[in-house]
Amino acid sequence: MHHLIPFLLQHGYTVLFIWVFVETIGLPIPSVPLLITVGALAGLGQMKLFLCIGLGVCAALSSDLFWYYMGRRRGGQLLSLLCRISLEPDSCVRRTENLFLRYGSRSLLIAKFLPGLSVMSTPLAGMIRMRLSLFLFFDCIGAILWVGSFTALGYLFSEELDHALAYTERMGNLLLVLVAGGLSIYILRKYSLRRRFLRELFVARITPEELKQKLDSGEDIMMIDVRHALDFKADPYIIPGALHIPSEQFESYPQVPKDREVVVYCT
């Protein structure tokens, strides 16, 4: 672990920018430990605190602008792609949409503090046509809060850096095994839950062609569009005869029949 510090002292600013950019672009590489470390080094006089914060914010804004414009151009297709590669396909987009619906543009202030929501929130802002000036204002403040808080935390506890590094050095490879093992168990569990969810979904699935055949044959079918209100606003088209009932209201909605086939669809 002690070899990390000389490397950061030599390449720290470049590593910081690339690392934060890579995480905010969507790869599961957490930046918080690095932000705390560079903050601690700044506290020890080895790096410049405000330069570290500035580089981290610029890196986050660069990737956020990329996703914002991709959201404006690709919309729901992009969110569907991000959802498919997520370890939580049943909730990754919905949680972000609920956050936006409740707090609007202010949700960008806290999105980076919530794992999984940072990458989803920026293309969603583009998809719902949030004004660029408004997006930049709230996203910039959110990035400053996120980068600044963890960097400041490292700065305040910089004197403890050597003690922490010495402790991890004593643990040696055991620490690496524990961290890698815990991460592997977490990913395998999420992957297992994802596969089970997709299997259950596949069993109850109906293709658009099958649905059309049923409708053409005169079967009494109720169709329900369960898209989130933000999805519906971005693409306000519905299958003729279908009802739009967001999934959060589905089970309690009085017009959902219990005695005939119901077909639900989303994005």
Secondary structure, DSSP 8 states (H G I E B T S, - for coil): -TTHHHHHHHHHHHHHHHHHHHHHHT-S---HHHHHHHHHHHHTTSS-HHHHHHHHHHHHHHHHHHHHHHHHHHTHHHHHHHHHHSS-TTTHHHHHHHHHHHHGGGGGGTGGGSTTHHHHHHHHHHHTT--HHHHHHHHHHHHHHHHHHHHHHHHHTGGGHHHHHHHHHHHTHHHHHHHHHHHHHHHHHHHHHHHHHHHHHHHT---HHHHHHHHHTT--EEEEE---HHHHHHS----TT-EE--GGGTTT-TT--SSSEEEEE--
